[in-house]
Amino acid sequence: METKQRGTLFIVATPIGNLADITLRAMDTLRQVDLIAAEDTRHSKKLLHHHGIHTPMVSLHKHNETKKISIILEQLERGKEIALISDAGTPLISDPGYKLVSQTRTRGIKTIAIPGASALTAALCVSGLPTERFIFEGFLPAKKQQRLHRLQELVAEQRTMVFYEAPHRILDTLENMITIFGANRQAVLAKELTKVFETTYGETLADIILWLTTDRDRQRGEFVILVKGSDHNSDNAIQAQQIMAILSRELPHSQAAHLASKITGVRKNLLYNSP
């Protein structure tokens, strides 16, 4: 008996706002597959209808991913061709899909990327910040103390840092960034990318907060925050000295230098030899 060939999982990028920002290859793929696994089928239906695509859909989101994976894997094992899409942009980038792709790779099921739009790269290329090296942090923790802790871990990061944020947390997150990085850290806010009210604004974190609080309408939409990496010779060194001074009140000088170095990334000997 002939064994049926396994199917293929296509990871398909979709527009992040403007429905025209979809590749010809992506549209062909979505038309030709047997099934589309979508983060929100109601949301994706608008995109498919706009481009005349009538392929059946099934939902795959963070709340049902574990349950639905087995069903999708079974279909792929039977030779079905399936496309994975998120609500916007490239799947798996702060969106569901990692568990599924991990399983297809483990099982040797062919997995192909159909690249396209991504808020991450769109924001970077218009930010005016260094782009040759960057890190993507996605969404920071929702709870304040966890968020501050994660930002503290990034205080010595020299690469451009990229974050996603929702409107209801945007001000809190920016205020926390000022607490850790300082009000004068260079930063850029990109909102509603590719949409009618697309805006890219900023010089410093303090400027961005002032701009947002001047007009509450500016706090609406989906946000990408880009923060310039630390300069060890300026803001990070100043902060390291401040931390060193606080720790030295309670700890021996050498131990304070060791801890301050771990927190900030500034070399221990520089802190130890400081006044």
N, C-alpha and C positions, 0 to 999 in steps of 0.2 A: 504494500500500500504506500502511495506517495504521501510524504509528510508535507503539510501546507507550510509555506514559508511564513516566517514571522513578519509582523507589520513594522511600521516605523512611527516613532513619536517625533513630531515637528514642534519646536519651540518657536512660536511666531510672535514677533513684535507688532504691536498695533499702535495707532496714534495716541499721543498724550493730550490731545485737545482738538486740533484741526483734523477733521476726518479725511482730508486729502493727503495727510502724511502717512500713507501706507504704500509699501512697495508693490510693484506688479507681481513679484514672486510670492509675496505674502497672500495677495488676493487669489492667485492661481492655486496656491496650496490650500487655502481655506475652502475653495470650491471643490477641490479634488479629493480631499480626505473623506473618510466615512463618518467621522464624528469630531466635533470640536468640544474640548473641555474648557469651559469658561469660568472665570472667577464669579461673575454675576451674569447669568444668562439674559436677564432683562436689560441690563446695560449693554451687553455685547450685541443684542438683537438690533439695536439702533444702527450700529456700525455695519453689521452684515446686510441689513435692509438697505442702507444707503448705497452699498456697492453691489446690490443684487445677488447676494450669496444666501443660499437656502439650505445649507448643510445642517443636519440635526446637531443639537447641543446638549451637553450635560454639565451640571454645575460642579466645580472643584474649587473650594475655598478653604480658608484656614480652619473652619469649624467642621468640615466633613472630609478633609483631605485623607486622613487615615482610613476612613471607611471606603471612600471611593477609589483609592489606589488599587485595591485588589480587583475591582470590576474593570478598571481601565487596563490593568496588566493582563487580565484574562483575554480582553478583546485584542490586545496587541499580540499575544501568544497565538491567537487564532488567525492572525494575518491582517487585522484591521489597521488602517492608516488613521492616526489620530493627531489632531493639532491641539496644542496647549496655548491658551491666550489668557492674559490678565485684563483687568478693567482698562488699563492704559499703560503703554510703554512695553518694555521687555519683561517677560515673565521671569520669576524668581528674584528680580531685583526689588527687594522689600515687598515681594508678593509671593503667593503660594506656588508650589511646584518642586521645591527642592527634594522632598521625600519621594515624589514620583520619579524624578530624573535619577536620583540615587539608585532606585530599584531597577530602572531600565538599564542603567550602566552595569549594575551587578549581574543582571540576567543576560547581558549581552544583546539586548534589544537595541536596534539601530536608533540613534537619537540625533536629530539634525536641527541646527539653529537657522532660523530665517530672520536675519537681523533687521533692525529698523530703529524706530524712535525710542529715546530714553531721556527722561528728565535729567538724569545725572550728567550725561554728556552734553545735552543742550545747554544746561546752566553753566557748566564749566567753560564752554567755548565762547560765551558772551560775558563772562564775569570780569575779565581783565586781570584775574589773579593767576599766579603761576600754574601751568597745567601739565608740565612735563613729568611731575610726580605728584600724586594726590592719593588720599584715602577716602573711602566711602563708608560712612557710619550709619546710613539709613535713619530710622527713627530712634531717637534717644528714649530711655525709659520714661514711662508716664509719671512715676513718683519722683518728687523733688529730690530727695536724698540720694536715690539711685542715679538720677540724672546728674547731679553734682559730682558724684563719685566717678561716673564715667568721664565727664569732662575733665576732672582732675587727672585722670589717667592719660589724658591727651595734652596736658599742659606743655609738655616738652616736644610735641609733635612738630616737625619742621615742614612737612608736606601740607599742601592745601587740603583742608578738611571739608567734606561735603555731607550735609545732613538733610533729611526730609522732615517736614513738620506740618501738623494740622493746624487750622485756624484757631481752634480753642486753646492751643498750648503755645502759640507763637511768641507771645509777649513773655510768658514765664520762661521759656527756653532761652530767649535772648537775654533776659535779665540774669539767668544763671550763667550764661556765657560771659557776661560782663564781670560777674563775681570771680570767675576762674581765669579768664583771659585778659581782663581789663577793658575799660570803656573805649580805649583808643586802638584796640586791635582792628586791623583792616578787615573788612567783611563786605559781602554782597548778598542781597536778598533777591531771588528770582521768583516771581509769582505768576500763576496762570500762563505758563509757557505755551506758546503756539495758539493761544486763545485771543479773543478780541481785546481783552484788557491786560495783555501780557506786559509786565513791568520788570525791569531790572534796576535795582537801586542800592546805593550804599557807598560809603567811604570808611566808616568805622561802625562798630556795634552800637555805640551811642547814637550816631546819626540815624541808624535804621530804626531804633526804638522811637526816637523823636518823630520820625516820618510816619510811622505806623499809628502813633497815638494822636497825631494831628488830625487824622481823618479815620474814623472807625471803619469806613468802607474799605480802607486799605488792608484791614485785617481779615478780609474774606479771601477765599481761594485756597489753592494748594501751594505750598512754599518749598523752595530749596534754599538752604542757608549755606553759604560758602565762606569759610574763615581762613584767612592767610595763616600759614604755619608760623611757629614761633621762631624768633631770631634770638639765638642764645646770647648774643652780645648786647641785647637791649631788654625787652620786656620780660623775658624768661629769667634773665640774670637778676633783675630787680626783684621779681617775685621770689626767686630762690633765696635771696638775702633776707626777705621778709619772713619767710618760713623758717630759715635758719635762726633768726633772732628770736622767734617765738619758741622754738624747740630748745634753744640754749638756756632759756629761763628754767626749764625743768630737767634737762638732761646734760650729761657731760658734753664738752665741746665736740669731741670726736664722734660720739654717738649721734648728736644733733646733725653733724655734717653728713654722716652716713645716711640718715633718714631723709634729710633734705635733698640729697643727691638722688635717692630712689624716687622721691615724689616728683622732682622737677627735671631730672635728666642732666642737670649741671654736674660737672665732674666734682668728685668729693674733695680732691686736693685744693680746688679753687675756693670751695666753701670753708674748708678747714683753716685755710690761711687768711680768710677774711677777718676784719676786725670784730 
